Amino acid sequence: MIRDALLQRPGLRLALAVAWLVVLLLAGWLIAARLEFSGDLRRFLPDARTPEQKLLIDELGEGPGSRLLLLAVSGDAPEVLAEQSQALHAALASDDRFTVVANGADTDLSAFPAELLPYRYLLTPSFDEMPLDADALRDAFDARLQDLGSPAAGLVEPLLPSDPTLETLVLAEGWAPAAAPQRLFDVWFDRAGERALLLVETRAAGFDPTGQLDAVDTIRGAFDAARGDSAATLQMTGPGAFSVDIGGRTQREAQRIGLADTIGLVILLLLAYRSWKMPLLGALPLASAGIAGLGAVALLFPGGVHGITIAFGFTLIGVVQDYPIHFFSHQRAGLSPWKNVRGLWPALSTGVIATCIAYATFLFSGVDGLRQLAVFTVAALAVAALVTRYLLPGLVDPAPPDIADSPRLQRLWHRIEALPRPKWSLAVLAAASVAAIAFAPGPTWQNDLSKLTPVDADAMALDTELRAELGAPDVRYVLVAQGTAPDAVLAATSALRPALDARVADGRLDGYDMAARYLPDADVQRARQAALPDTPTLRALLDEVLVDSPFLPEAFAPFLADVELARTAPPLTLTDLHGSPLASAVSGLLLVHPDRATALVSLSGLDDPADLVALAAQTQAPGAELRLLDMKDASESLVIEYRGRVLAAMALALVLLVATVWIALRQPRRVWRVLLPTLLTLLVIVAVLRLAGVELTLFHLVALILAAGLGLDYALFFEHAGDDRADQIRTLHAIIVCSLMTLLVFSLLALSSIPVLRAIGSTVALGVVCNFVLSLLVARHRAAIDAARAEPEPVA
């Protein structure tokens, strides 16, 4: 009775539509209040299994290297740029968003907190071979007399009372990188003297795009304030800057593509149905699907839903537009909408179940991001199908014009009906596709993550240039010491120094850096403490050495206090360095967690990796394990591991898909007719991509699953139409509209500059064309009027 009332009274249909919309708005508000977004890209990485993979993800992925931003200020006179560098440094150094801000003005120990300066006697190797005795002090004071008579007097005189041996300068000189930028006007400049350089470390991890965006915006705001009326410009590179640029470009492209899609889809629906109501009614199942998907992931993943999941999910659930389109195309006068959708339900529900099964296999992929994507897609497709089945029929006009009466469609149907049915040509197509996949030149899979980055070439070139100017090390090879305690890994890397120095001397290595260079392990510090004289002894040594000297012993009370504090203080640790100029250097090379510690030795100009593999194996390191890490190999093995899991999920999905179609159709001939277009399409897509020189990525695999789901829907509805001429025309209309809508969406994605979107768009767009043509030729029945003279339908 309620259904009949809805059909007879437009006011009730409007009331139902308004109620549906109100429920969607309320559900959206409730979900938005609970939904938490995550930008951690590691959600889309598989669980690391090898030690190298664990280091790549758990350590380096969130380490200081991923948080570094390189800044270059140019476009004005050097002295002006130096002032702007100092102003920018002052603004950022006081901001909690940044842990380190360096511009060359604070590279010596004078910038250290006062409480850390006495530790110079535990950090310097000056007295390891020769103790701090009378001879060492006498040589030091003789040298200071000469310094006071030289141009260096202004630098030496302030240090004398507390540091007559000038360990401050010894350490500063030893810590200076070999390839440090030149200093002009007390700040770093490039070799040409045209750009002031700064290095910034953000508190936000490199995998946190929201935090990186905040940091980048803060830097730009601080530079605008420091620049004033100057014509200077700021250039910024680094992982965080790249992620912000990528995010901005992705958002802009998504907005443009979304706007074009919306306009195109509205125009297409208006042309297809000649009614302004259809675009509005078709939007309700899509909105229901999106809210259902968001609600499902918000409920099952309280730790946060990744933005990629949402963007990906809304792209994938675009297929739900097919459900109301099939319903609209088959509705006609004299047929109850409820009866109409009930008649379409076997084909529609089979397609929904098969597609949901395909994505549900991602629940077992071992990748959190894909699990979120599976939950989002399955929930969205299921809800879209149910609301199309049980709610949408109450809103439509029960007596629209019959699509089958369209003269244009009838002429098109006759031309299609005259096409010859493929026979052995399908086998030839399959064989040719397999041959193309097997023998196409070039590698099949893309394992290099760097080739998937959407960072433009100019930005990459600038990053390479600034890293060279700042003396940044190579990023492929790094020596790693892992253990349970920081001291053990510091000692292990320190033991490598003689061998590494020898390799630098003979040219096999350009240079290296390690945390032990700045922060010796506790045992070394304690040994140096034990070698320091106590205060009475040191005072007596000063009295002895300065008997005939112009220096007065009492002037060196700060020196006595510093040595005594260094002799009795607890060893310096990484935590103690926080806020000092050494924090960036040490924290980037010493990674400490509650249950483990990792020390890294960065390498520059390594010619023979096998030599360092052997060196690591030969070095005795109690409490630590040494190895040479090849970052390229580690990242590629991670990609291969990821792909293996996705391929396994796809194989399982294919088996379940076949089983679903078999259960629904029960006849081998019908099952084969439905599956053959989809299977052939998958082969053709991969063959075309390989012949075009495309190396396949994970994103192509995800797109193949979507293409398979679309093809299955097309074939199922052609099979469902049977041999009734009018029903075949209605089905043809529906599938043409569906395929054109999908082709529009994914063709625009294929034109994107973002590799992920381009891979998905090109794959699915190609699949739409192949699925439509093959389903039309293979899955469609001969019409009843031609059945008497038709040949048996080839399905091989």
Phi, psi and omega in degrees: 000316180297319179298315181296321179296321178298319181292324186275338187238108179301329179298322178292324178297319177296319180298320178296318179298317179295317179298317178301314181295320179296318178298319179297316179296318179295315179297319178298320178295316180296319181292319180299326180291334183259335188289132175242132182263147177234141176249011184287108183293345179292346175295340179256020173248146179287164176297129180290140182242322179272158177302322180295318179295320179297319178294319181300316184273306189285326185259293185291329182296330179244009182282178183299330180302325180281352183254003184278136172239133180254125184244142175225126180250124184216173175103013179208180179296148183305319181294326177291317179297322178296318177297318179294322177299316180293320179294319178295320177299314181297321181291319184280327183296334181266006183260130183292347179290346186235134179268330180218135172226118184231136176221016178092351182275351185228042184270354177253174186287352178294340178272000180285150169303143186301326183290345180265343185301321179300337182292354180301333181282347174264343182264334184278141175270007188301326187252018178289321180265324181240118185291165177279080183242193184298318180297317180295319180291320180298315178298322181293315182290325175298319179293325181290326176299318178293322180297322183292340177263008183246173176299345180277004185301320181297331178277324187278320189304317179294338183273341190303311185302324183256345187213068181294337179272357178057042176295335176302311181286326178299314180292317180301319179292320180290332181273345182294128178295148182298328184250033181295150178295158175288157179247126173234132181054037174071013176226165181290139172226158174287174185298330179280350181071022184251348183226127172279135187247142174224153175235127185234136174247124182274153174286327178290141180289160179296336181274007181250089184296329179293314178295321178293322177298317178298317180295315181296317178297322178296317179298316180296320178295319179295323178293319178301321179289321181287331184288321183063233181268004182292157177271008183296152178234157181246130171247141185220131176226175182124166182305318181294317179296321178296316182295323178294317179296316180297315180299318179295317179293321179297317180296317180296317180293322179297321179294317179295315180295318180298319179295315179297320178298313183299313180297315181297319182291321178297315179298318181297317180292323178295318179291324184286324187241352177054039180212132180289344182287329189297316176300324180290316180292323180293338180285336183295313176298323179294316178297320178298319180297314181298316180293322178296318179297315178297317180297321181295314181288327177296325181285319186269345181231074183294345180286352179127141178258129183287142178300326179295323178301315182292314180297313178300313186298315180293332174291316185289325183280004173303340179295341182291343175298336180296328186296306178293332180296315177300320179296313180298318185291334182265352181284139182202167180297142179087356179241119178298134177304325180293320177291324179300306183291330177293323178290329179278345190300320180303313179290317182295313182293324178297316177297318179297313181298317181296316180294319178298320178298318181301316181280334178296335178297338178293344176298339182252017183280344183079009182240120187298320180297320178289328175296317176299318180298320179296313180298315180301311186291315182298313180298318182294313182295318181297315181293320179299318179295319183292319181288330174294324181285318192248345181244316186301323180301335180283353184254341189274159173291122185288351185225057176283169175299146180282121179303326183295344180273359182291123179299322181295316179294324179295318177296318178297318180298319179297320179295319179294320181296332180281348180293141177290142177283134180292143177242258181287349179298331177293320177295321177297317179299316180297316181296318179296322179294316179298318179297319179296320179295319185285325190246004177297139181291156178088163180293148180284319187251146174262111182255350184272110181297330183296333180279352177264354184288138177274010179293131184287162187297322181296319179294319178295320179296318178296319179298315179298318181294315181291324177296322177294320180295323182272002178071031180292145181283171173297154184251356184276312186252140176209135173279137186233133171241122181239137179198189182269342185230143179301320182298323181295317182284329174296316179295323181296317179288325178298327179294342180277347190300314179301317181292321179291321177299321178295321180289327174292320181296322182265008171087003179282348180214133180283324181179172180206166176212147180208158181295326181296342176293330181256326185229096178295158178290165187299324180297319178296317180296320180293323177296321178289326175298315182298333182276348181283139177287150176285176187297313178301318182295316181294322179296319178296321178297318178298316179301319181292315186287328187262015181303310182255023185256150174291349178278142178264131183304322184292345179288348186252028175301321176299326178296316179298318182293319181294317180295319180295319178295318177297325183288332186248351185284155173294152181304146180289140180236173179299321181298324181294337184279354184303129180089356179262163179298339180279349186302317182294314183297316185282317183293334177284345184242352178227111184250117188244128175236165182304326185249001182198164176219146181226127174249134182247143173243107180283146187234143176234133175066043179282123181267327188228089180302324181300328179296319180283333172300315179293320179299316180297322181291328184276338185284128177278123183224086179300130177080007181212153177245128182256140174203158173264124181260125173263105185298325180294314179296320181296317180291322180292321178295327178293318178297317180296319177299316179299312182297321179301320180291320180293319178297321177296319177296322179293320179297317177297320179298321181295318179297314181292326178296315178298318180296320180297314180295322179297315180297324183285322187257328172068355181241126183306319182297316179292319179299314181297321180295325180282319185281330186301313179301320181294314180296317178296320179299317179300317178296315182296317180301309182297320180297316180296317179298318180292318178295332178279001179081015181278127174270127190286142178237177176303324184292328174295322181294316178298320179293327178297323178295318178296317179299321178296319179296320178296314181298322179296320178298314181301312183294321180298318182286326173296319178294321183293331182294340179066213183250014177283124185300311182297318180292326176296321179294317178298317179296319178300317178299313182298315183289326175298314180297314180301312184292322178294320178298313181294319180297321178299311183300310188277339172293322176294321176297324181294339179270001183290155174274353180273120184305322181299309181294322181295319180296315180293314183298313182294321182294312183289322178299316176297321179295324179299313181297312182296317181298317181298310183296312184290322178295321179297321184275332188255313189275337184286136176284159165291139178294153185299327183291340179253001188296329184294327182252006181281147175280161175304141185286122177284137178231005181264000000 
